[in-house]
Amino acid sequence: MARGRTRLVTIGVAVAAMAAALLTPGVANAAVGNSAPSALVSFTFDDGMASSITQAAPTLKKYGLTGTNYVVTNCVGMTTVPNNCRADTDVPYMTWDQILQLQNTYGWEIGSHTVAHQCLVSAGGDCQPTKLTAAQVDAELANSKAALAARGINATAFAPPYGDYDMSAVARVAKYYTSMRGFADTGNNIWPLGDYLLRNVPVQEVTTPVATLKAKVDEAIANKTWAVFTFHDIRPNPSRNPDAYQYGTAELDQLAAYVKTKVAAGQIKNVNISKGLVTGTPNKMPNPTFNNGLGDGWRTDAPATITADAANNGSYPDFAKSVKLVSGATQGHLFSPQVAVSPGTNYLYKTYLNVAAITSGEVAFYVDEYNAAGTWVSGQYRKRENSRWVEALNFTYTPSSTNVAKASLQVIVAGTGIKAYLDNVQLLALGAGTTPPPPSNLVANGTFDAGIGSGWRTDATTAIVADNAGNGAPANPVNSVKLQGRTANGHLFSPQVNVTPGNYNISAYLNIKNRTAGEVGWYIDEYNANGNWISGQWKLASTALGVSNVNLAYSPSTTSVAKASLQVYVTANSGVLAYVDDLRWWRR
């Protein structure tokens, strides 16, 4: 009986041959793949079904396209139906010879979909009756990779069955693979990507007609993003039941023909999953895998809480060693060696970060900049993680001025209850002019050069005030807004921004100079087309002292929401003295 593929993710919101070279400093012939935002499209197929070789591969080849197939290794060779494959007992699966043909003749990538198509973190329903132990999860990942390797297939791409994972499972995935594609983590992927949660579009007969998929291709072209389509069984006469996860050969042909026209026009590129990641050589960072511990220029000011770790908490391709980051009574810092950089050149920092536990605060990333004599001249706060998450943390960096000759990565551990692991730190030169221009800011006066004006307002006019004493963001520090915790809660309200269904980002510079209790909070008020309040979303509580870059993701709650306003609040009797600046609101 065919099994459904209902998403069972338990979290909330929630190139292969080059891998070793990516982690080796000083490799010649510098080359970075996907070094700038560009339109990409990928065709992925789950389970290793026989229709991939009989229907999908010939169809894509007709238009010069390829795909990625995530194979369930225990199901290989089940050519008759019904069979015992947990993925779907009513379809035949490819043999090893056919999988190799898919790779070697058709140019497809072969990825892993585990050994037995068991859920990594859930049990019951479509999943196996009993939840897998940590050791069993590890075996599903490692043994699948080994089975593929025994056939000459170096699988570095992974997709969890049913899209079932949590952060502990992702940390195990990262030991063996360079990427993880979700299942119902919908949407296109934004450069420079999150390698361990690649978003996709699940394709089902009836619910995702060709027109819908063409629109996703157009969206990728318009926004320079990466569309990843996920198919299962391809049939000339597919079932009309979406839960059968079948799709018509003719429909795939129509989609492939459309993609081909866009590829031929130079508007989009067809890539297999591992070719879509941002990768390259040389890695400018010494000792990137921490195999030499905190050596080769790495150092810390918190040797009791920031330590070399050899307990297999790192990531592919060498997961044995990493750096363990634990919160202490005060902020702790890990400093990389100073690395030569060139003004006018754009770079990408690419690191593996596993925030295994956190109560408050963040693990943050700051780039210190030095002149040719090694004297500090400036710095850039770049990225933060303030939640339980496992990720390839990719972020760009461009030297601030012509005075900058060297840069050092500073990893900040600030807060309570933090336990995290850092590994495989890469610094790749992207070249000149490849960093995307900043998106248009939807909120007026985000730098507060007009004070609390242009639609900004406050209900605490003595506690929340315009400031022109140079306490703002480094790029334009003169003006900001001063936030002070008094006897009552105080609020700073942004102008109302017109919004439509979709995804938005909000960022801000925040410097908390003092705090004895409470928080600086972030809340979004939602309004209808008439400007009437209808709902709201609480987003974040900022409590860590020092500079941070606030990053908020926002999507309107309902189709009734036509406008939204950011509310920055300071709780009463908190002793807070803080400055907020450079507030940006843009559509993704």
N, C-alpha and C positions, 0 to 999 in steps of 0.2 A: 504494500500500500504506500502511495506517495506520501512523503512527509512535508509539512509546511515549513516555512523558513521565517517564522515570526521572530522579530528582533527581541532579544532577551537581555540587553545590556543592563547591568546592575548599578552603573554609576549614574550620577545625576545628569545634569545638563547634557557632559560627556558627553660607478656602476659595478655590479657584483665583482667582476674581475679586477676592478680598480680599488676595492675596499682597503686592502693592506697599504697600497700606495697613498691613499688619502691620509693616512695617519703617519706618514714618514716625512719628516722635515727635509727640505732640500732636494726633493725629486725634480729633475730637470724637465724641460718641455712643459711649462705651465699651461694648463688648460682646465677651465671650469665649465661644466655643462649647465645649461639653464642659468646663466649668470645674470639674467635680468628677467623681469616679468614678461611673459609671452603666452600666447594662446596655445594650449595643448589639449589633446583628446586621447583617451585610452579606452580600449575595449577589453574588459576583463570577464573571465568565465570561471565559475566556481564548480568544484567537485571532480573535474576530469572526465566528464561525460563523453561518450563516443560521438555525440553530435558535434563536438568541437572540431573533430578531424573530418567528419563526413559532411557537415553543413557549414559551420562557421568559418573554418580556415579557408576553404575554396572561395567562399563569398568575399571575405576580406581581401584575399590575394588578388581577386579580379580587379580590385581598385588600388592595389599596391599598399594595403594596410595590414597590420599585424595586431596581435593581442597578447594578453597574459592569462595563463590558465593556472588556477590554484587547485592543486591535485590532492585528493585524499588517498594516501599511499596504500592503505589496506583495501581500497576498492578497485585498484588497478587490476585489469584482467577479468573483472566480473562482466562478462559479455552477454550473458543470458538474463532474462527477466522471468519471474521475480528473482531477486538476489538478496544478499544480506547487508548491502551497503546502507549505513545509517542515513546517508544524505537523501537518498530516494531509492526505494527498492524496485521501482518500476521502470528504470531506465538502464541501458547498458553503459559500461564504462570503457575507456580506452585501455589498450594493452600497453606494456612498456615500449614496444616497438613503435606504436602509434604516437606515444608521448614524445619519443625521440624524433620522430618524423615531424611532429608539430614544431619542435625546437629547431631541428637542423635543416629541414626543408622549407618550412613556412616562416621561419624566423621569429617564432613566438618565444616569450619568456615563460618559464615554468616556475611557479611559486608553490608554497606549501599551504595546505588547508588541513593540517594535522594528519595523524595516523588513521583515526577511526571516526572522524566527524562527530566527536563528542563536545559538548559545551565546556568551555574552560572554567566557568565559575558558577553555573546554575545546574539545577537538577529538576526532573519532572517535566511533564508536558512533552514537547518535542525533544527535550534533552534526555540523557541517560537517567536512570532512576536515582542514582547516588552521585552526590557532588564529588568531583575529582579532588584528590589531595594535591598539595603543592608538588609532590614528587611525580604524581601522575600527569599533571599539567606539563611539567618539565619533560617527561618522557614523550608526550604527544608532540612536543615541539622538536626535541632533539632527534627522536627516532624517525620522524618524517623527513627531517633534513638529511639524516644519514642514509635513508632508503633512496632518496633522490640522488645523493652524492654517489652511491654505489652504482648508479646508472650513468654517471658522468654529468649529472645536472647540478650545478652550483646554485641552489635556491637561496636567494636573499630577500625575497618578497613573501609576505605572509598575510593571510586573511583568516580571522577566527570564524569557525562555524557558527551560523546563526547570528553573526555579529555580536557574540556573547563574550564580554571581557570586563574586567575591572582593572584598577591600576596595578595591583599585584601581578595580574596576568600579563599586562603590558611590559612590566619590568622583566618578566621571564622571556617574553617574545624578543625583547631587545638584546638578549644575550646571543641569539642565533640568527637574527634577521635585521636588515637595515630599514625596513618599512613595515607598516601594518595598515592595510586597507580595511576600513570599517564596512558595515553593511547598510544600516539605515542612518548613518551619520551624513545626512544629505547636504548637498550644496557643492559648488565648485571650490577648488583649492586655491588659496591665495599665496603668491610668492612672498617670502622664500620658504613657505610650506612648514607643516608639522609632520615630519616623516612617520611618526608612530601613531598618527590618526589621520589617514588620508580619507577625505570625504568622497562620497560617490552617489550615483543615481541608480538604485535598484530597478531593473527593467522587468516588467510583467505584462503579459498580454492584457489588452483592454485598458488597464490603468495608465500605462505609459505608451501612448501611440507614437508613431514616428515624428509627428509634429512637435510633441513635447521634447523629444530628444534633439531634434533639430534646433529648437529654441535654446537648449542648453549649450549646443555648439556655438550658436550666435552669441550667447551670453559670454562664453569663454573668449570669443574673438573681441567683443566689445570691451571687456574688462581685463583682458590679458590674464585669464585664470586657467585652471586645469580642470577639464570635465572628465570624470572617470565613470564609465558605464559598467554595470555589473549584470551579466546574463547568466543563465543556467542552461536549460535544455533548448536547443534550436531545432524546430521541426517545420516541415512543409505545411502541416495542418495542425497548428498548436491548439491546445485546450483553451477554451474561453474563460476558464476559471483562473483568475489571477494567482491564487494560492498554489497552482501547479507550477508556477515559475517557468513557464514555457514562453517562447517567442517565435514568431514566424520567420522562416528563411527569407521570404520575400520582403518582410519588413526590415530585417537586418540588411538586405541588399539595398533597399531604398536609403537607409541611414548611411551606409558605407558610400554609396554613390554621392550623397550630399557632402559628406566629409571630404571625399576626393576632390570635389570642385573647390572647396575652401583650401585644401592643401595645395592644389595646383595654382591657386591664386596667391599663394604665399601668406594666407591669413591665419593658418593654424598648422600645427605639426602633430602628426600621429606618433605617439611614443608608447613603448611598453613601460610598466610601472617603474622599474629601477632606472630607466632612462629619463624619467620625469623628475627625479630628485635633483637637488642642487649638489653636485659633487665635483671634485677636481683635485688637481695637484699644482704646485706643491703645497703641503701644509707648512706654514711658517712657524708653527708653535713647537718648541722643543718638548720632549717627553710628554706627548699628548695623551698616552694611555696610562701614565703614571706607573709604568713598569719599574721606574727608578724611584718610586715613592715621591716625596716632595723634594725632588732633586732637579738638577739641570736648570737652576734659576727660579724654580717655584719656591714660595715661602709663605709663612702665615704669622700673624701676630696673636694667634690663639692656638698654641700647640697642644693644649689639653682637649680642645673640642674640634679642631680641624686636623684630621690625621690621615695618613696613608692607610688604605684598607685593602686586604688581600682575601676577602671572603666571598668572592664571586658576585659582587654587586655592580659590576660594570656593564658594558655593552659590546656588541659585535664590532670588530672580529676578535677582540681580546678582552673578555669580560672578567678575568680573574682579579685584576687590580683596579682600584679607583681611589677617589678621595672621599672620606666620610665627613659630612658637615653637620655639626650638632650645635644647637643654640646654647649660649652660656649666659652669665649674668650681664655681660655687655656684648656689644656687637663684635663679631669675629670676621676676619678678612683673609681670603686666600688671594695671593698675588702671583700672576704669571711672570715669566721673564719679560724684560723689555725686548720688543721685536721691532726691527726696522720697518717703517712704513713710508709711503710717498704721498705728499700732498697732491690732491687731484685724482688720486686712485681710490676706488671704492672697494671695501672688503666685506667679507662675510665671516662672522663668528658662528661656528656650528658646534654645539656641545650636547652631550647626553646628560640629562638631569632627571633624577628620580627623587622627588620630594615624598619620602615614604611616610612622614608624619609631620604635622604642623598644627599648633594651637593658635598662634597669633604671629603677625609679622610677615616676613618674606625672605626668600633667597633672591638677591638682586645682582645685577651685572652692570658694572661701571668700567669705562675705559679711561685710564690715566694716560695723559699725553705729555711727552718730553721733547726737549730740543736736542740738537746733535750732541750737546755736552752732557746730556742725561739729567737736565734740570726740569722739574715739573713745570708745565706751562698752562695746562688746562685739563679738563675732563668732561666726559659725557656719560650721563646716566642712561642706560640703554634698555634694560629689560628687567622684569621681576616675575616671580612666581609666588603667589600667596595662598596656594591651595594644594591639596594632595593631588599630585599629577606626575606622570612619566612622559617625557617628551624629548625629541630632538629640538633643542632650543636654538633656532636659527635667527640671527639678527644682523643687520648691516651696520657698518661703521665707515665713516669718512673723516679723515683728519680735519680738525677745525680750522687750521690756518697753515700758511707756508712755514711757520716756525716749528711745526710738529715733524720730528724725524723718527720718533720711536713711540710705541704704544704698549701698555701693559693691561691685561684684563684683571679686574678686581671683582672677586665674588664675595658678596656681603651676606652674612648670616645675621639677621636681626629679628628677634622675636622670642617666642617661647614654644617649647615642645617640638622643635624642629629636628628632624633626622632626615638627611638627604645624602645622595651620592652623585658625584660628578665624574665624568669619564670622557675620553676621546674628544678632547678640545681641539678644534681646527680653526685656523685663520687662513682664509683663502682670498687671494687678490682677484677681484672681479673685473678690474679694468676701469678705464675712465668713463664717466658719464652713464653708468649702468644702474645707479640707484634711482628708483622711481621718484618723480616729483611728488611733493606732499599733496594729499587730496584737498579739495576745496573745503574750507571750514564753513559749516552750516550755521554756526552761532556767531553773532556779531561781537566785536570787541573782546575776542578771546585773550588778547594780551593785556587788557585793562589799561591801555594807553589813554582811554577816555574815562578812566576811573570806574566807579560803579554807575555806568551809564549805558546808553544804546540798548535799553531794554533790561539790563541787569538791575536788580533791586535787592533790598534786605529788610528784614523786620527787626534788626538789631543795629541801629544806626550808630551806636557808640562802641559796639563790640566788633562789628564787621565793617571795616573802613578801607577806602582806597589808600594805598601806600606807594610812595615814590622814592624810597630810601635804598633802592638797589637790592631788594630781597627777592626778585623774581627769577625766572628761568635764565640760565646762562646766556642764551642767544639774545635776549632782550631784557636785562635784569632790572631796569629802572623802576618800572611800574608793576604792581601786583595788588592783591587784596589781602589784607591782614585779618586773620581770624582769631578771636579771643574768647575763651570760655568764661562767661560771667555767671550770674545767679539764675539765669533762665536760658533755655535753649535758644541758639541764634541760627538764622538761616540766610543763605545767599542763593537767590533764584536767578537762573539764566533766562534770557528771552525765550519765548515759545518758538520751537522749530517745527516747520512743516515736515511730517513724516508719512510714509506709506508702508504697507507690509514689506518686510525685508529685514536685512541685518545692518546694524550701525555700530560704529566704534566711537567711544568718547575717551579722550586722554587728557591728562592735566599734570602740571608740575606741582608738587606739594612738598613743603619743607616744614616739618613739625619741630619747632625749637624747644618746646616745653610741653609736658603733659603729666598730670598726676592721676587722672582717672578719665573715664569716658572715652570719647572718640571724635574724630572728624569723619562724618558719614556722607554717603553718596546715595541719592534717591532720585528717581525719575517720575515726575508727575505727567499723567497722560490726559489729553483733552479731546473732545469731539470737534467737528468742524466749526461749531459755534463758540468754541473756546470754553466750554463747560468741562470741569474736571470729572473724569469718569473712572479712573483707576490709577494705580501707581506701582512702581517696582523698586524695592530696596535692593541696592547693588553691593555695597562694600562698606566696611568699617576700617578706617586707617588709624593705627595706634602707634606704629613704630616711630621713634624719634629719628630725625634726619631727613634727607632728601629722598623722595620716591617719585616714580613715574606712575601715576594712576592710569590703569587701562580698564575700561568697562565695555562689555558687549551688551548691546541693546537691540531688541526686536519688539515692535508694538504688540501689545497683549491681544488685541482683537482688531478686526477690520473697521471698527468704529473709531479707532484712534486716528486722529488727523494731525494732532500737534503734540509736542512733548517739551518738557522743560526740566533741566537738571537742577536739583536742589542739593547744595552743599551745606551740611549742618554741623554745628558744634554743640556738644551736650553741655548741660549746665554743670557748674561746679567741677569742671574738668581740669582747670589749670592750663588749658591749651593756649599756646601761642604758636600760630602757624601762618604760612603764606601760601596762597594758591595763585597760579599763573599759567599762561600758555594753554588755555583750555581749547581743545579741538573736538569737533563733532563731525563725523563724515560717514557716508554710506559706503558699505563694503561692496 
